[in-house]
Amino acid sequence: MTRRLAFPVAMFAVVFGLLLTWTVGTPLFGSPDEPAHLYKSYGTAHFEAIGEAMDESISNIRRFDVPEQMGQSPGIMCWVFQADASVACETPGFAGAGESSAAVYPPFWYALVGGGARLVGQETHQRWYRAMGALLCAVLIAVAFAVADRSRARRFSPLLLLALAPMTLFLAGTVNPNGFEIAGFVLLWVLCLHADHERAPTALGGTLVGAAVAVLLLSRFASALWVAAGAVVVAVAFGVDGVRRFLRRSFLVPALSISGAAVVALLAWSRYAGAQAEDPRIATDASAREVVRLSWERMPEYLRQMIGILGWLDTRLPWFVYASFAVFTAVAIAGVVASRQPRLMVAALLTAAGLVAIPIVINVMSARSAGILWQGRYGLPLFAMFAWLGMLGWRAAADRRAERSDRTDQALRTNERIAAIVVASVAAVCFVVAEVAAFWQMLRRFSVGANGKIWLDDPLPWQPAIAPIPLIVINSVLAVALALVVSLRALSPSAHDAGVVGLTAPSPVGAEPADPLTG
């Protein structure tokens, strides 16, 4: 294995292992809409596009031809939405096999996950579907960190752990395309770290960006919203001159052709499947003003959901988990402030405003046809932009100090290293504390109820295939390993600033590529 591959391979191994602890620890059908996504995956892998209609009045809910043993327990509702109930209350048997509210969703992600499970001969085993989804997410996350490692902002790459909130890892470890979507957007934002290189606005750069956008668009309908919102934030951060560099035929033709083809395919699929946000069971006649008021009142809950209210939005985490990510976010924003770059500050404000305004707008648009449907996890792709903005900010702050200082290069490097150590330390501590506490609480909630005993030793009403305490130890070791691998790599003097292979090349000795924020 070459030294160049050692870091991404190590990242993949640690992230995949971490996600597998969630895969094993979460009971079957324990994540939001998991039955719907599981049956859609099975159906897609068996060339059943959208299943059969069940009710003319609810066009989005359809049935796939799924083996009976893939059904849920008839008594699953004894613990779904019931945080104090253990999974042990389930009754034996199978029910509802094949019923899916995700039937009309784009098939791309479902084909990968369902096809993978079928390829290894485990097409009726739910945890294999989870493992396939976790595998895809681990690849995207590992590539994102590897790309960040070869940027000028690499010393501050531990900030990317901000995107790996407990909710992200929970979703990535179960059958839900939301986890894949979040991981994909992390990679897309990280690619923007290389926008200042002379080879970025080329055909290769356009192809990479177009392909990333296309994959995201074909994975979830909601991705179109985050592509548009992210494009605005990126454009503001880079300014007119930064954007103008990419208004070249060599970049635009592949970028727009590939992403445009994805849009056409998505529209064609939507027409074929009859996709629409409609559910008369939860639609409301509330006025737009009332929906705005309700959405605003729920905003703190949406933000907590974004960091992590697990299960079927029924498992709150300890208060210090949310506090840890609040501190973590503040460190990223501190980099933006320290940069003293107006464009970066406006971009950060737009990101924050989007996290507040978009849920309200979506709820107003959907209320009369599908109810007030926003969940905090939907905003995680946009929230991940704080990590990217923080990296740019801390890098720009270091550059600004260098330009205005008459101190030696050694002194400047020392100051930058101190800042990087502080950022990495806070990032590592916040991530590990939040991850381990969230995982522990998840196991507690499903084993003995959210308010049951904390030390999860025998006897337990329910437990996963690996007993809770050993599983928590494994999760903790992998969380610490991930934080250490990322932090030590960022602080290592042996990993010099360089470009992405094929996209950016190492800068000449004594020179660095121009930063789009500083010109």
C-alpha positions in Angstrom: 0.0 0.0 0.0 1.4 3.4 -1.0 1.7 6.2 1.6 -0.8 8.1 -0.5 -3.5 5.5 0.0 -2.7 4.7 3.7 -4.8 7.6 5.0 -8.0 7.1 3.0 -7.8 3.4 3.6 -7.4 3.9 7.3 -10.3 6.4 7.3 -12.5 4.0 5.5 -11.8 1.1 7.8 -12.4 3.2 11.0 -15.6 4.9 9.6 -17.0 1.6 8.3 -16.3 -0.1 11.6 -18.0 2.8 13.5 -21.1 2.6 11.3 -21.3 -1.1 11.7 -21.7 -0.6 15.5 -24.8 1.4 14.7 -25.9 -1.3 12.2 -25.6 -4.0 14.9 -26.9 -2.0 17.8 -30.1 -0.6 16.3 -33.0 -3.0 16.3 -34.6 -4.0 13.1 -36.8 -1.2 11.7 -35.4 1.1 14.4 -34.7 4.1 12.2 -37.1 6.6 10.5 -39.1 5.0 7.7 -36.7 2.0 7.6 -39.4 -0.5 6.5 -40.3 1.7 3.5 -36.6 2.0 2.4 -35.9 -1.7 3.0 -38.8 -2.8 0.8 -38.0 -0.3 -1.9 -34.4 -1.6 -1.9 -35.6 -5.2 -2.3 -38.1 -4.3 -5.0 -35.6 -2.2 -7.0 -33.0 -5.0 -6.8 -35.6 -7.4 -8.2 -36.6 -5.0 -11.1 -39.8 -3.9 -9.5 -39.8 -0.2 -10.2 -42.6 1.3 -8.0 -44.6 -1.6 -6.8 -48.4 -1.8 -6.9 -50.9 0.8 -5.7 -52.6 0.1 -2.4 -55.0 3.1 -2.0 -56.1 5.4 -4.8 -56.3 8.3 -2.3 -52.6 7.9 -1.2 -50.6 7.5 -4.4 -47.2 7.5 -2.7 -47.7 4.4 -0.6 -47.4 1.2 -2.7 -46.6 -2.5 -2.1 -43.6 -4.4 -3.3 -43.5 -8.2 -3.7 -41.4 -9.0 -0.7 -40.9 -12.3 1.2 -43.1 -12.5 4.3 -40.1 -13.0 6.6 -39.0 -9.5 5.9 -42.1 -8.1 7.6 -42.2 -6.2 10.8 -43.5 -7.5 14.2 -47.3 -7.2 14.4 -46.6 -5.4 17.8 -43.9 -3.1 16.6 -45.9 0.0 17.6 -45.5 -1.0 21.3 -42.1 0.7 21.2 -42.1 2.9 18.1 -42.6 6.5 19.4 -42.6 5.1 22.9 -39.2 6.1 24.3 -39.7 4.4 27.6 -40.6 1.0 26.1 -38.0 -1.7 25.4 -38.0 -3.5 22.0 -38.7 -6.7 24.1 -42.5 -5.8 24.0 -42.7 -6.9 20.4 -44.9 -9.9 19.6 -43.6 -12.7 17.3 -44.7 -12.8 13.7 -44.5 -10.8 10.5 -46.8 -8.1 9.1 -46.8 -5.4 6.5 -44.1 -6.9 4.3 -43.7 -4.8 1.2 -45.7 -1.7 2.1 -43.5 1.3 1.3 -44.0 5.1 1.4 -40.7 5.4 -0.5 -42.0 3.6 -3.6 -41.8 6.7 -5.9 -38.4 7.9 -4.7 -35.5 7.9 -7.2 -34.1 4.3 -7.6 -30.4 5.0 -7.7 -29.5 4.5 -4.1 -31.9 1.6 -3.7 -30.4 -0.2 -6.6 -26.9 0.1 -5.0 -28.0 -1.1 -1.6 -30.5 -3.7 -2.7 -28.3 -4.9 -5.5 -25.4 -5.2 -3.1 -27.4 -7.3 -0.7 -28.7 -9.5 -3.5 -25.2 -9.9 -5.0 -23.9 -11.4 -1.7 -26.9 -13.7 -1.4 -28.4 -11.9 1.6 -31.4 -10.2 0.0 -33.8 -11.1 2.8 -31.5 -10.0 5.7 -32.1 -6.4 6.7 -28.7 -5.9 8.4 -26.9 -6.7 5.1 -28.9 -3.8 3.5 -27.7 -1.7 6.4 -24.1 -2.8 5.9 -24.3 -2.0 2.2 -25.6 1.5 2.9 -22.8 1.9 5.6 -20.2 0.8 3.1 -21.3 3.5 0.6 -21.3 6.2 3.3 -17.8 5.1 4.6 -16.4 5.4 1.1 -17.8 8.9 0.6 -16.6 10.1 4.0 -13.1 8.6 3.6 -12.7 10.2 0.1 -13.9 13.5 1.6 -11.3 13.5 4.3 -8.6 12.5 1.7 -9.6 15.3 -0.6 -9.5 17.8 2.4 -6.1 16.4 3.4 -4.7 17.6 0.0 -6.0 21.1 0.3 -4.4 24.3 1.7 -6.8 24.1 4.6 -5.8 20.6 5.6 -4.6 21.6 9.0 -8.1 22.4 10.0 -9.7 19.3 8.5 -10.8 17.9 11.9 -13.7 20.4 11.5 -15.2 18.0 9.1 -16.1 15.8 12.0 -18.9 18.4 12.6 -20.7 16.8 9.7 -20.7 13.5 11.5 -23.3 14.3 14.1 -24.9 11.4 15.9 -27.9 11.6 13.6 -25.6 11.3 10.5 -24.0 8.1 11.8 -27.3 6.7 13.0 -28.8 7.2 9.5 -25.7 6.0 7.7 -25.8 2.7 9.8 -29.4 1.9 8.9 -31.4 1.6 5.7 -32.0 5.2 4.8 -30.7 7.2 1.8 -30.5 10.3 4.0 -27.1 9.1 5.4 -25.7 8.7 1.9 -27.0 12.1 0.9 -25.3 13.8 3.8 -22.0 12.0 3.1 -22.2 12.9 -0.5 -22.7 16.6 0.3 -19.7 16.6 2.6 -17.6 15.4 -0.3 -19.1 18.0 -2.6 -18.4 20.8 -0.2 -14.8 19.5 0.4 -14.2 19.6 -3.4 -14.8 23.4 -3.1 -11.7 23.6 -1.0 -9.7 23.2 -4.2 -11.5 25.9 -6.2 -8.5 28.2 -5.9 -6.2 26.0 -7.9 -5.3 26.8 -11.5 -6.5 23.4 -12.7 -9.9 23.5 -10.9 -11.9 25.2 -13.7 -11.0 22.6 -16.3 -12.9 19.7 -17.9 -11.8 17.4 -15.2 -13.0 19.7 -12.5 -16.3 20.1 -14.2 -16.6 16.4 -14.6 -16.0 15.8 -10.9 -18.4 18.5 -9.8 -21.1 17.4 -12.3 -20.8 13.7 -11.3 -21.0 14.6 -7.6 -24.1 16.7 -8.2 -25.7 14.1 -10.4 -25.2 11.3 -7.8 -26.8 13.5 -5.2 -29.8 14.5 -7.4 -30.5 10.9 -8.3 -30.4 9.8 -4.6 -33.1 12.0 -3.1 -35.5 14.5 -4.4 -34.6 16.8 -1.5 -31.0 17.0 -2.8 -32.0 19.5 -5.4 -32.8 21.9 -2.7 -29.4 21.6 -1.0 -27.6 21.8 -4.3 -29.3 25.1 -5.0 -28.8 26.5 -1.5 -25.2 25.3 -1.4 -24.5 26.9 -4.8 -25.6 30.3 -3.4 -23.4 29.9 -0.3 -20.4 28.9 -2.4 -20.9 31.7 -4.8 -21.1 34.3 -2.0 -18.0 32.8 -0.3 -15.9 33.0 -3.4 -17.3 36.3 -4.7 -17.6 37.6 -8.3 -13.9 37.0 -9.2 -13.9 33.5 -7.7 -17.1 32.5 -9.6 -15.9 34.1 -12.8 -13.0 31.7 -13.0 -15.5 28.9 -13.5 -17.4 30.6 -16.3 -15.4 28.8 -18.9 -16.6 26.3 -21.5 -14.1 23.7 -20.4 -15.6 23.6 -16.9 -19.3 24.4 -17.7 -19.8 21.9 -20.5 -19.1 18.8 -18.5 -20.5 20.2 -15.2 -23.8 21.3 -16.7 -24.1 18.4 -19.1 -23.7 15.7 -16.4 -25.8 17.5 -13.8 -28.4 18.5 -16.4 -28.7 14.9 -17.6 -29.4 13.9 -13.9 -32.1 16.6 -13.7 -33.7 15.3 -16.9 -33.6 11.7 -15.6 -35.1 12.8 -12.2 -37.9 14.7 -13.9 -38.6 11.7 -16.2 -38.7 9.4 -13.2 -41.0 11.7 -11.3 -43.4 11.7 -14.2 -43.3 8.0 -14.6 -43.7 7.3 -10.8 -46.3 10.0 -10.3 -44.2 11.4 -7.4 -45.9 14.1 -5.4 -45.9 15.3 -1.8 -49.4 14.2 -0.9 -50.8 12.5 2.2 -54.4 13.3 3.1 -53.9 11.5 6.5 -51.7 14.2 7.9 -52.7 17.2 5.7 -53.8 20.3 7.6 -56.1 23.2 6.9 -54.0 25.6 9.0 -53.3 29.0 7.5 -49.9 29.9 6.2 -49.5 32.3 9.2 -50.3 29.4 11.6 -47.9 27.1 9.9 -45.1 29.7 10.1 -45.9 30.2 13.8 -45.8 26.4 14.5 -42.6 26.0 12.5 -40.9 28.8 14.4 -42.0 27.3 17.7 -40.6 24.0 16.7 -37.2 25.4 15.5 -35.3 24.4 18.7 -36.7 20.9 18.3 -35.6 20.8 14.6 -32.1 21.8 15.6 -32.0 19.1 18.2 -33.3 16.6 15.7 -30.5 17.6 13.3 -27.8 16.7 15.9 -29.7 13.7 17.1 -33.1 12.6 18.3 -32.8 9.0 17.4 -35.2 6.1 16.8 -38.4 7.3 15.2 -37.7 10.8 16.5 -38.5 9.4 20.0 -35.0 9.1 21.6 -33.6 12.4 23.0 -29.9 12.4 23.8 -28.2 13.7 27.0 -28.0 17.5 27.1 -24.2 17.6 26.8 -24.4 16.0 23.4 -26.2 19.0 22.0 -23.9 21.3 24.1 -20.8 19.6 22.6 -22.0 20.2 19.0 -23.0 23.8 19.9 -19.4 24.3 21.0 -18.1 22.5 17.9 -20.2 24.7 15.7 -19.0 27.8 17.5 -15.3 26.8 16.8 -16.1 26.5 13.1 -17.8 29.9 13.1 -14.9 31.4 15.1 -12.7 30.6 12.1 -15.0 32.6 9.9 -14.9 35.5 12.2 -11.1 35.3 12.6 -10.7 35.5 8.9 -12.2 39.0 8.8 -13.5 38.1 5.3 -16.9 39.7 4.7 -17.8 37.2 2.1 -17.2 34.3 4.4 -19.2 35.9 7.1 -22.1 36.6 4.8 -21.9 33.0 3.6 -22.1 31.7 7.2 -25.0 34.0 7.9 -26.8 32.6 4.8 -26.2 29.1 5.9 -27.6 29.8 9.3 -30.6 31.6 7.8 -31.2 28.7 5.5 -31.4 26.3 8.4 -34.2 28.5 9.8 -36.0 29.7 6.7 -36.1 26.6 4.6 -38.0 24.4 7.1 -40.6 27.2 7.4 -41.0 27.5 3.6 -41.2 23.8 3.1 -43.8 23.4 5.8 -45.9 26.2 4.3 -45.8 24.6 0.9 -46.6 21.1 2.1 -49.1 21.7 4.9 -52.3 21.5 2.9 -51.2 18.4 0.9 -48.9 16.5 3.1 -48.9 18.1 6.5 -46.1 19.8 8.4 -43.5 17.3 7.4 -40.1 18.9 8.2 -37.6 16.9 10.3 -34.3 18.3 11.5 -32.2 15.6 9.8 -33.2 17.0 6.4 -31.0 20.1 7.1 -27.8 18.2 7.7 -26.4 18.7 4.2 -26.6 22.4 4.7 -25.3 22.2 8.3 -22.2 20.5 7.0 -21.3 23.7 5.2 -20.2 25.2 8.5 -17.3 22.7 8.5 -16.2 23.8 5.1 -16.6 27.5 5.9 -14.7 27.0 9.2 -11.8 25.4 7.3 -11.7 28.3 4.8 -11.9 30.8 7.7 -9.1 29.4 9.8 -6.9 29.1 6.7 -7.6 32.7 5.6 -6.9 33.9 9.2 -3.5 32.2 9.1 -2.8 33.8 5.7 -3.9 37.2 6.9 -1.5 37.0 9.9 1.3 35.9 7.7 0.8 38.9 5.3 0.8 41.4 8.1 3.6 40.0 10.2 7.3 40.7 10.2 8.0 37.7 12.2 10.0 34.7 10.9 8.4 31.9 9.0 9.1 29.6 11.9 7.2 31.8 14.3 4.2 32.0 11.9 4.2 28.2 11.4 4.2 27.8 15.2 1.2 30.1 15.6 -0.7 28.3 12.9 0.2 25.0 14.5 -1.1 26.2 17.8 -4.4 27.2 16.3 -4.7 23.9 14.5 -4.0 22.0 17.7 -6.7 23.9 19.5 -9.2 23.3 16.7 -8.3 19.6 16.4 -8.5 19.2 20.2 -12.0 20.8 20.5 -13.2 18.9 17.4 -11.9 15.5 18.7 -13.3 15.9 22.2 -16.7 17.2 21.1 -17.1 14.5 18.5 -16.0 11.6 20.8 -18.2 12.7 23.7 -21.2 13.2 21.5 -20.8 9.9 19.6 -20.2 7.7 22.6 -23.0 9.3 24.7 -25.5 9.1 21.8 -24.6 5.5 21.0 -25.0 4.5 24.7 -28.3 6.3 25.0 -29.6 4.6 21.8 -28.7 1.2 23.2 -30.3 2.1 26.6 -33.5 3.3 25.0 -34.0 0.1 23.0 -32.8 -2.3 25.7 -34.5 -0.9 28.8 -36.3 2.3 27.8 -34.9 5.8 27.7 -35.2 6.2 31.4 -34.1 2.7 32.4 -30.8 1.7 34.0 -27.7 3.3 32.6 -25.2 0.5 33.1 -26.5 -2.0 30.5 -25.5 -5.3 32.1 -27.6 -8.4 32.4 -30.5 -9.0 32.8 -31.8 -6.9 29.9 -35.3 -7.2 28.3 -33.7 -6.9 24.9 -30.1 -6.7 23.6 -28.5 -6.7 20.2 -26.4 -9.6 18.8 -23.4 -8.2 20.6 -24.1 -7.3 24.3 -24.4 -3.6 24.9 -21.3 -3.0 27.1 -18.9 -4.7 24.7 -20.6 -2.9 21.8 -20.2 0.4 23.5 -16.5 -0.3 24.1 -16.0 -1.1 20.4 -17.9 2.1 19.4 -15.8 4.2 21.9 -12.5 2.8 20.6 -13.5 3.4 17.0 -14.7 6.9 17.8 -11.5 7.8 19.5 -9.5 6.2 16.7 -11.4 8.2 14.1 -10.7 11.5 16.0 -7.0 10.6 16.4 -6.5 9.6 12.8 -8.0 12.8 11.6 -6.3 15.0 14.1 -2.9 13.5 13.9 -3.0 13.5 10.1 -4.0 17.2 10.1 -1.2 18.1 12.5 1.5 15.9 10.9 4.4 17.9 9.4 5.0 15.0 6.9 1.7 15.6 5.1 2.5 18.7 3.0 -0.1 20.8 1.3 -0.8 19.3 -2.1 -3.5 19.0 -4.7 -6.0 16.4 -5.5 -4.5 13.8 -7.8 -5.5 14.7 -11.3 -7.2 17.9 -10.3 -4.7 19.9 -8.3 -0.9 19.6 -8.3 1.5 20.5 -5.5 2.4 24.2 -5.5 6.0 25.2 -6.5 8.4 25.5 -3.6 7.9 28.7 -1.8 4.6 29.5 -3.5 1.0 28.7 -2.8 -2.0 29.0 -5.1 -4.1 32.1 -4.7 -7.0 31.9 -2.3 -10.3 33.0 -3.8 -11.1 34.8 -0.6 -8.0 36.9 -0.6 -7.5 37.2 -4.3 
